[in-house]
Amino acid sequence: MYLSRFLSLHALWVTVSSMMQHYPSVWGHYDVCKTQIYTEEGKVWDYMACQPEARDMIKYVKVTLDPPDITCGDPPETFCAMGNPYMCNNECDASTQELAHPPELMFDLEGRHPSTFWQSTTWKEYPKPLHVNITLSWNKTIELTDNIVITFESGRPDQMILEKSLDYGRTWQPYQYYATDCLDAFHMDPKSVRDLSQQTVLEIICTEEYSTGYMTNSKIIHFEIKDRFAFFAGPRLHNMASLYGQLDTTKKLRDFFTITDLRIRLLRPATGEIYVDEQHLARYFYAISDIRVYGRCKCNLHATGCKEENKRLLCECEHNTTGPDCGKCKKNYQGRPWSPGSYLPIPKGTANICIPSISSIGNPPKFDRIWPNISSLEVSKPNQANVCDNELLHCQNGGTCINNVRCQCPPAYTGILCEKLKCERDPGGCSHNSGRGAISHGSLLLLTALVGLCVC
């Protein structure tokens, strides 16, 4: 019985000492992650919160159109040229590659000349509205890092809404309204991002800046991400630490730049005039040659990498976390509630690592989420308890784990886990510079508490 208690206590102390050695140093700061920051010398790498690099997210997008038959070319039809709205001898034919305009041409590298583009049917059913929903889905949570840019080959629409979803398209909320007349179209006063401030940065606005009808040199619509960042990071985004601090402490601000899906709602094509010319309805349609969305995988500051697997983006989670967004602790690492990483304190941040969990020694409820899982360490079978396993029960000070039953220690160290200096046995003791193996007062208190749990 006493041997059984000793082995249980031994395994438990091994666990505790291992945790005390390996975890406190990384609870506070990230030590494996680095990111690009701006300095007077330009961009440099520095260790701070873990986050994947920003990338072109269009490479991973899935696009759907509603109605599904809104793309021109089936049956073939003619439409008017953008530069000359009365030259109506251009043809869209889905059965001919050179004349087809399928949705994937919104995302291709411009290989054909003139520019390749998706195009809708013309407004031949006027006055029935010509409505199109273009939905971009990633099946992954994404944090936007740059402006969303949509390039039209038709005139920019008279009315359009950009929407976002945070729950994979189950619900939607507006991002921004676009119109030639905001008051008439959406009952909103026109604004631009320049009219906003730190306090109103989350305001949903209607802008008239990008709805100019037929103008060959005005094809682009923006949703300004960087201009909003600038309210916190400065006009040239040199003070990103300030932005990160705000993102860390203001959940709504972080969510504002986070999406799983985008939806472009085209409500009225460019007319260029107050009235629609019913004699030339082939003038009115939508055409988009390019959509740009830059961002990074949201990994809750627990990963520096994001990989594509089975056509899906997945975070390469660190800190004993798991899930597509590193949104939970791994099994046997639930010693405290999962928490996202933090940018604070600036500049190094706090990793908030998931730590091992314990669930049984007499099943004391108050320890369930504090210590490593006893069953995983086989303490319920004392004769099989591992001394070391190179995963949780590490040999310290350069020791080597031999067959999980003992640590082979360097010459200067001894103990179950090589945690003690041999010089401690000498009458003269160790110098103050070599006393790393000594058990602290706090550790003794911790061991005393654990002994109290194990004494039956």
PEWOUR-V413640 format. One record per pair of residues at least 12 apart in sequence whose ideal C-beta (glycine too) atoms are under 10 Angstrom apart, sorted by the first residue. I is the first residue (numbers start at 1). J is the second residue. Records with the same first field share a line. If there is no record, write none. Layout:
I = J / J
//
This chain:
1 = 456
3 = 382 / 383
4 = 381 / 382 / 383 / 454 / 456
5 = 382 / 451 / 454 / 455 / 456
6 = 382 / 454
7 = 379 / 381 / 382 / 383 / 384 / 385
8 = 361 / 374 / 377 / 379 / 380 / 382 / 385 / 450 / 453 / 454
9 = 361 / 379 / 382 / 447 / 450 / 451 / 453 / 454 / 455
10 = 379 / 382 / 385 / 387 / 416
11 = 374 / 377 / 378 / 379 / 382 / 384 / 385 / 386 / 387 / 393 / 416
12 = 358 / 361 / 371 / 372 / 374 / 377 / 379 / 385 / 447 / 450 / 451 / 453 / 454
13 = 416 / 417 / 419 / 439 / 443 / 446 / 447 / 450 / 451
14 = 377 / 385 / 386 / 387 / 388 / 389 / 392 / 393 / 394 / 407 / 416 / 417 / 419
15 = 356 / 358 / 371 / 372 / 373 / 374 / 376 / 377 / 379 / 385 / 386 / 392 / 393 / 450
16 = 358 / 371 / 372 / 443 / 446 / 447 / 450
17 = 393 / 394 / 396 / 415 / 416 / 417 / 419 / 439 / 443 / 446 / 447
18 = 356 / 372 / 388 / 389 / 391 / 392 / 393 / 394 / 395 / 396 / 417 / 419
19 = 335 / 355 / 356 / 371 / 372 / 392 / 393 / 394 / 446
20 = 419 / 439 / 440 / 442 / 443 / 446
21 = 394 / 396 / 397 / 417 / 419 / 436
22 = 353 / 355 / 392 / 394 / 396
23 = 320 / 335 / 353 / 355 / 356
26 = 318 / 319 / 350 / 351 / 352 / 353
27 = 319 / 336 / 350 / 351 / 352 / 353 / 355
28 = 345 / 348 / 349 / 350 / 351 / 352 / 353
29 = 47 / 48 / 49 / 345 / 347 / 348 / 349 / 350 / 351
30 = 47 / 48 / 49 / 50 / 301 / 302 / 304 / 318 / 319 / 341 / 342 / 343 / 348 / 349 / 350 / 351 / 352 / 353
31 = 47 / 348 / 351
32 = 47 / 50 / 304 / 318 / 319 / 351
33 = 47 / 48 / 49 / 50 / 51 / 301 / 302 / 303 / 304 / 318 / 319 / 341 / 348 / 349 / 351
34 = 46 / 47 / 48 / 49 / 50 / 51 / 304
35 = 47 / 48 / 49 / 50 / 51 / 52 / 53 / 240 / 244 / 304 / 347 / 349
36 = 53 / 54 / 240
37 = 238 / 240 / 241 / 244 / 347
38 = 233 / 234 / 236 / 237 / 238 / 239 / 240 / 241
39 = 238
40 = 238
46 = 347 / 348
47 = 347 / 348 / 349
48 = 240 / 241 / 244 / 301 / 341 / 343 / 346 / 347 / 348 / 349
49 = 244 / 248 / 300 / 301 / 302 / 304 / 340 / 341 / 342 / 343 / 344 / 346 / 347 / 348 / 349 / 350 / 351
50 = 299 / 300 / 301 / 302 / 303 / 304 / 305 / 315 / 316 / 317 / 318 / 319 / 326 / 341 / 349 / 351
51 = 143 / 145 / 244 / 296 / 297 / 298 / 299 / 300 / 301 / 302 / 303 / 304 / 306 / 315 / 341 / 343 / 349
52 = 143 / 295 / 296 / 297 / 298 / 299 / 303 / 304 / 305 / 306 / 307 / 313 / 315 / 316
53 = 145 / 296 / 297 / 304 / 305 / 306
54 = 142 / 143 / 144 / 145 / 146 / 294 / 295 / 296 / 297
55 = 142 / 145 / 294 / 295 / 296 / 297 / 306 / 313
56 = 107 / 146 / 292 / 293 / 294 / 295
57 = 136 / 138 / 140 / 142 / 144 / 145 / 146 / 148 / 259 / 262 / 292 / 293 / 294 / 295 / 296 / 297 / 313
58 = 106 / 107 / 108 / 136 / 138 / 290 / 291 / 292 / 293 / 294
59 = 107 / 293 / 308 / 313
60 = 137 / 138 / 139 / 140 / 142 / 293 / 297 / 306 / 308 / 311 / 312 / 313
61 = 106 / 107 / 135 / 136 / 137 / 138 / 139 / 142 / 261 / 262 / 291 / 293
62 = 135 / 136 / 137 / 138 / 139 / 261 / 311
63 = 103 / 104 / 106 / 107 / 118 / 134 / 135 / 136 / 137 / 264 / 291
64 = 103 / 133 / 134 / 135 / 136 / 137 / 169 / 261 / 263
65 = 102 / 103 / 118 / 120 / 132 / 133 / 134 / 135
66 = 131 / 132 / 133 / 134 / 135 / 263 / 265
67 = 120 / 121 / 131 / 132 / 133
68 = 103
69 = 121
70 = 103 / 118 / 119 / 120 / 121 / 130 / 131 / 132 / 133 / 134 / 266 / 285 / 286
71 = 92 / 94 / 100 / 101 / 102 / 103 / 105 / 118 / 119 / 120 / 121 / 132
72 = 91 / 92 / 93 / 94 / 99 / 100 / 101 / 102 / 118 / 119 / 120 / 121 / 122 / 285 / 286 / 287
73 = 91 / 92 / 93 / 94 / 95 / 96 / 99 / 100 / 101 / 102 / 119 / 121
74 = 92 / 93 / 94 / 95 / 100 / 121
75 = 92 / 93 / 94 / 95 / 121
76 = 91 / 92 / 93 / 94 / 95 / 96 / 99 / 100
77 = 90 / 91 / 92 / 93 / 121 / 122 / 124 / 282 / 285
78 = 90 / 91 / 92 / 93 / 122 / 282
79 = 91 / 92 / 101 / 119 / 120 / 121 / 122 / 124 / 154 / 281 / 282 / 283 / 284 / 285 / 287
80 = 122 / 154 / 214 / 280 / 281 / 282 / 283 / 284 / 285
81 = 283
82 = 152 / 153 / 154 / 155 / 214 / 215 / 216 / 219 / 270 / 283 / 285 / 287
83 = 214 / 216
84 = 214 / 216 / 283
85 = 155 / 213 / 214 / 270 / 271 / 272 / 273 / 277 / 280 / 282 / 283 / 284
86 = 277 / 280 / 282 / 283
87 = 283
88 = 122 / 280 / 281 / 282 / 283
89 = 282
90 = 119 / 282
92 = 119 / 120 / 121 / 122 / 285 / 287
97 = 112
98 = 112
100 = 116 / 118 / 119
101 = 116 / 117 / 118 / 119 / 120 / 153 / 285 / 287 / 288 / 289
102 = 116 / 117 / 118 / 119
103 = 118 / 119 / 134 / 288
104 = 116 / 118
105 = 117 / 118 / 119 / 153 / 287 / 288 / 289 / 290
106 = 118 / 119 / 134 / 136 / 150 / 151 / 264 / 287 / 288 / 289 / 290 / 291
107 = 136 / 288 / 289 / 290 / 291 / 292 / 293
108 = 289 / 290
109 = 290
110 = 289 / 290
114 = 153 / 289
115 = 151 / 153 / 219 / 287 / 289 / 290
116 = 153 / 289 / 290
117 = 151 / 152 / 153 / 154 / 286 / 287 / 288 / 289 / 290
118 = 132 / 134 / 153 / 286 / 287 / 288 / 289 / 290 / 291
119 = 153 / 154 / 285 / 286 / 287 / 288 / 289
120 = 132 / 134 / 154 / 266 / 269 / 284 / 285 / 286 / 287 / 288
121 = 285 / 286
122 = 269 / 280 / 281 / 282 / 283 / 284 / 285 / 286
123 = 268 / 269 / 271 / 276 / 278 / 280 / 281 / 282 / 283 / 284 / 285 / 286
124 = 281 / 282 / 284 / 285
125 = 281
126 = 269 / 276 / 277 / 278 / 281 / 284
127 = 276 / 278
129 = 159 / 267 / 268 / 269
130 = 157 / 266 / 267 / 268 / 269 / 281 / 284 / 285 / 286
131 = 159 / 265 / 266 / 267 / 268
132 = 157 / 160 / 264 / 265 / 266 / 267 / 269 / 285 / 286 / 288
133 = 161 / 163 / 172 / 263 / 264 / 265 / 266 / 267
134 = 150 / 262 / 263 / 264 / 265 / 266 / 286 / 288 / 291
135 = 163 / 165 / 169 / 172 / 261 / 262 / 263 / 264 / 265
136 = 148 / 259 / 260 / 261 / 262 / 263 / 264 / 291 / 293
137 = 165 / 168 / 169 / 259 / 260 / 261 / 262 / 263
138 = 168 / 259 / 260 / 261 / 262 / 293 / 295 / 297 / 312 / 313
139 = 168 / 169 / 260 / 261 / 311 / 312 / 313 / 324
140 = 168 / 259 / 260 / 295 / 297 / 298 / 306 / 308 / 312 / 313 / 314 / 315 / 324 / 325
141 = 166 / 167 / 168 / 258 / 259 / 260 / 295 / 297 / 298 / 299 / 300 / 313 / 315 / 324 / 325 / 327
142 = 257 / 258 / 259 / 260 / 261 / 262 / 293 / 294 / 295 / 296 / 297 / 298 / 306 / 313
143 = 247 / 254 / 255 / 257 / 258 / 259 / 295 / 296 / 297 / 298 / 299
144 = 164 / 175 / 223 / 225 / 226 / 228 / 229 / 256 / 257 / 258 / 259 / 262 / 293 / 294 / 295 / 296
145 = 225 / 226 / 229 / 257 / 293 / 294 / 295 / 296
146 = 224 / 225 / 226 / 229 / 292 / 293 / 294 / 295
147 = 220 / 222 / 223 / 224 / 225 / 226 / 227 / 228 / 292 / 293 / 294
148 = 162 / 164 / 175 / 176 / 221 / 222 / 223 / 224 / 225 / 259 / 262 / 264 / 291 / 292 / 293 / 294 / 295
149 = 220 / 221 / 222 / 223 / 224 / 290 / 291 / 292 / 293 / 294
150 = 162 / 178 / 210 / 219 / 220 / 221 / 222 / 223 / 262 / 264 / 288 / 289 / 290 / 291 / 292 / 293
151 = 219 / 220 / 221 / 287 / 288 / 289 / 290 / 291 / 292
152 = 210 / 218 / 219 / 220 / 221 / 266 / 269 / 270 / 286 / 287 / 288 / 289 / 290
153 = 216 / 219 / 285 / 286 / 287 / 288 / 289 / 290
154 = 213 / 214 / 219 / 266 / 269 / 270 / 283 / 284 / 285 / 286 / 287 / 288 / 289
155 = 211 / 212 / 213 / 214 / 215 / 216 / 218 / 219 / 269 / 270 / 271 / 272 / 283 / 284 / 285 / 286 / 287
156 = 178 / 180 / 210 / 211 / 212 / 213 / 214 / 215 / 218 / 219 / 220 / 221 / 269 / 270 / 286
157 = 178 / 179 / 180 / 210 / 211 / 213 / 221 / 264 / 265 / 266 / 267 / 268 / 269 / 270 / 271 / 286
158 = 178 / 179 / 180 / 181 / 184 / 185 / 211 / 212 / 213 / 266 / 267 / 268 / 269 / 270 / 271 / 272 / 273 / 284
159 = 177 / 178 / 179 / 180 / 181 / 182 / 184 / 185 / 186 / 206 / 211 / 265 / 266 / 267 / 268 / 269 / 270
160 = 176 / 177 / 178 / 179 / 185 / 210 / 211 / 221 / 264 / 265 / 266 / 267 / 268 / 269 / 286
161 = 174 / 175 / 176 / 177 / 178 / 179 / 185 / 186 / 204 / 206 / 263 / 264 / 265 / 266 / 267
162 = 174 / 175 / 176 / 177 / 178 / 204 / 221 / 222 / 223 / 262 / 263 / 264 / 265
163 = 175 / 176 / 177 / 259 / 261 / 262 / 263 / 264 / 265
164 = 176 / 223 / 255 / 256 / 257 / 258 / 259 / 260 / 261 / 262 / 263
165 = 259 / 260 / 261 / 262 / 263
166 = 255 / 256 / 258 / 259 / 260 / 261
167 = 260 / 261
168 = 260 / 261
169 = 260 / 261 / 262 / 263
170 = 260 / 261
172 = 261 / 262 / 263 / 265
173 = 204
174 = 186 / 204 / 205 / 206 / 263 / 265
175 = 204 / 205 / 223 / 256 / 259 / 262 / 263 / 264
176 = 191 / 193 / 204 / 205 / 206 / 207 / 210 / 221 / 222 / 223 / 224
177 = 190 / 191 / 204 / 205 / 206 / 207 / 208 / 211 / 265 / 267
178 = 205 / 206 / 207 / 208 / 209 / 210 / 211 / 221 / 222 / 223 / 264 / 265 / 266 / 267
179 = 206 / 207 / 208 / 210 / 211 / 267 / 268
180 = 208 / 210 / 211 / 212 / 213 / 268 / 270 / 271 / 272 / 274
181 = 206 / 208 / 211 / 274
182 = 205 / 206 / 207 / 208 / 211
183 = 206 / 208
185 = 206 / 208 / 211 / 267 / 268
186 = 206 / 267
187 = 206
188 = 204 / 205 / 206 / 207
189 = 205 / 206
190 = 205 / 206 / 207 / 208 / 209 / 211
191 = 203 / 204 / 205 / 206 / 207 / 208 / 209
192 = 205 / 206 / 207 / 208 / 209 / 210 / 224 / 227
193 = 205 / 207 / 209 / 222 / 223 / 224 / 225 / 226 / 227 / 228 / 230 / 231
194 = 209 / 224 / 227
195 = 207
196 = 224 / 227 / 228 / 231
197 = 231
198 = 228 / 231 / 232 / 246 / 253
199 = 231
200 = 231
201 = 227 / 228 / 229 / 230 / 231 / 232 / 246 / 250 / 252 / 253 / 256
202 = 228 / 250 / 252 / 253 / 255 / 256
204 = 256
207 = 221 / 222 / 223 / 224
209 = 221 / 222 / 224
210 = 222 / 223
211 = 268 / 270
212 = 270 / 272
213 = 269 / 270 / 271 / 272 / 273
214 = 270 / 271 / 272 / 273 / 283
215 = 270 / 272
219 = 287 / 288 / 289 / 290
220 = 290 / 292
221 = 264 / 288 / 291
222 = 292
223 = 262 / 293
225 = 256 / 257 / 293 / 294 / 295
228 = 243 / 253 / 256 / 257
229 = 242 / 243 / 246 / 247 / 257
230 = 243
231 = 243 / 246
232 = 244 / 245 / 246 / 247 / 250 / 253
233 = 246
240 = 343 / 346 / 347
241 = 343 / 344 / 346 / 347
242 = 346
243 = 257 / 343
244 = 301 / 342 / 343 / 344 / 346 / 347 / 349
245 = 342 / 343 / 344 / 345 / 346 / 347
246 = 343
247 = 343
248 = 301 / 340 / 341 / 342 / 343 / 344 / 345 / 346 / 349 / 350
249 = 342 / 343 / 344
254 = 298 / 340
257 = 295 / 298
258 = 295 / 298
259 = 293 / 295 / 298
260 = 298
262 = 291 / 293
264 = 286 / 288 / 291
266 = 285 / 286 / 288
268 = 284 / 286
269 = 283 / 284 / 285 / 286 / 287
270 = 283 / 284 / 285 / 286 / 287
271 = 283 / 284
272 = 284
296 = 315
297 = 313 / 314 / 315 / 316 / 324 / 325 / 326
298 = 313 / 315 / 324 / 325 / 326 / 327 / 340
299 = 314 / 315 / 316 / 317 / 318 / 321 / 323 / 324 / 325 / 326 / 327 / 340 / 341
300 = 315 / 317 / 319 / 321 / 323 / 325 / 326 / 327 / 328 / 338 / 339 / 340 / 341 / 342 / 352
301 = 318 / 319 / 321 / 326 / 339 / 340 / 341 / 342 / 343 / 349 / 350 / 351 / 352
302 = 315 / 316 / 317 / 318 / 319 / 320 / 321 / 322 / 323 / 325 / 326 / 327 / 338 / 339 / 340 / 341 / 351 / 352 / 353 / 354
303 = 315 / 316 / 317 / 318 / 319 / 321 / 325 / 326 / 341
304 = 316 / 318
305 = 317 / 318
306 = 324 / 325
309 = 324
312 = 324
313 = 325
314 = 326
315 = 327
317 = 330 / 354
318 = 341 / 351 / 353
319 = 333 / 338 / 341 / 351 / 352 / 353 / 354 / 355
320 = 332 / 333 / 334 / 335 / 338 / 353 / 354 / 355 / 356
321 = 333 / 338 / 339 / 340 / 341 / 352 / 353 / 354
322 = 338 / 354
323 = 338
325 = 340
326 = 338 / 340 / 341 / 354
327 = 340
328 = 354
329 = 353 / 354 / 355 / 356 / 357
330 = 354 / 356 / 357
331 = 357 / 373 / 376
332 = 354 / 356 / 357 / 358 / 359 / 372 / 373 / 375 / 376 / 377 / 392
333 = 353 / 354 / 355 / 356 / 357 / 372 / 373 / 376 / 392
334 = 354 / 355 / 356 / 357 / 358 / 359 / 368 / 369 / 372 / 373
335 = 353 / 354 / 355 / 356 / 357 / 358 / 367 / 368 / 369 / 370 / 371 / 372 / 373
336 = 352 / 353 / 354 / 355 / 356 / 357 / 369 / 370
337 = 352 / 354 / 369
338 = 352 / 354
339 = 351 / 352 / 353 / 354
340 = 352
341 = 353
355 = 369 / 370 / 371 / 372
356 = 370 / 371 / 372 / 373 / 376 / 377 / 392
357 = 369 / 370 / 371 / 372 / 373 / 374 / 376
358 = 370 / 371 / 372 / 373 / 374 / 375 / 376 / 377 / 379 / 450 / 453
359 = 371 / 372 / 373 / 374 / 375 / 376
360 = 373 / 374 / 375 / 379 / 380
361 = 374 / 379 / 380 / 450 / 453 / 454
362 = 453 / 454 / 456
364 = 453
367 = 449 / 450 / 453
371 = 446 / 450 / 453
372 = 392 / 393
373 = 392
376 = 389 / 392
377 = 389 / 392 / 393
379 = 454
384 = 404
385 = 404 / 405
386 = 401 / 403 / 404 / 405
387 = 401 / 402 / 403 / 404 / 405 / 406 / 407 / 416 / 417
388 = 400 / 401 / 402 / 403 / 404 / 405 / 406 / 407 / 408 / 416 / 417 / 418
389 = 401 / 404
390 = 404
393 = 407 / 416 / 417
394 = 407 / 417 / 418
395 = 407 / 408 / 409 / 410 / 413 / 415 / 416 / 417 / 418 / 419
396 = 409 / 410 / 413 / 415 / 416 / 417 / 418 / 419 / 420 / 436 / 437
397 = 409 / 410 / 412 / 413 / 414 / 415 / 417 / 418 / 419 / 420 / 421 / 436 / 437
398 = 410 / 412 / 413 / 418
399 = 413 / 414 / 415 / 416 / 417 / 418 / 419
400 = 418
401 = 417
407 = 419
409 = 422
410 = 422
412 = 430 / 434 / 437
413 = 436 / 437
414 = 437
415 = 437
417 = 437
418 = 437
419 = 436 / 437 / 438 / 439
420 = 436 / 437 / 438 / 439
421 = 434 / 435 / 436 / 437 / 438
422 = 437
423 = 435 / 437
424 = 437 / 438
//
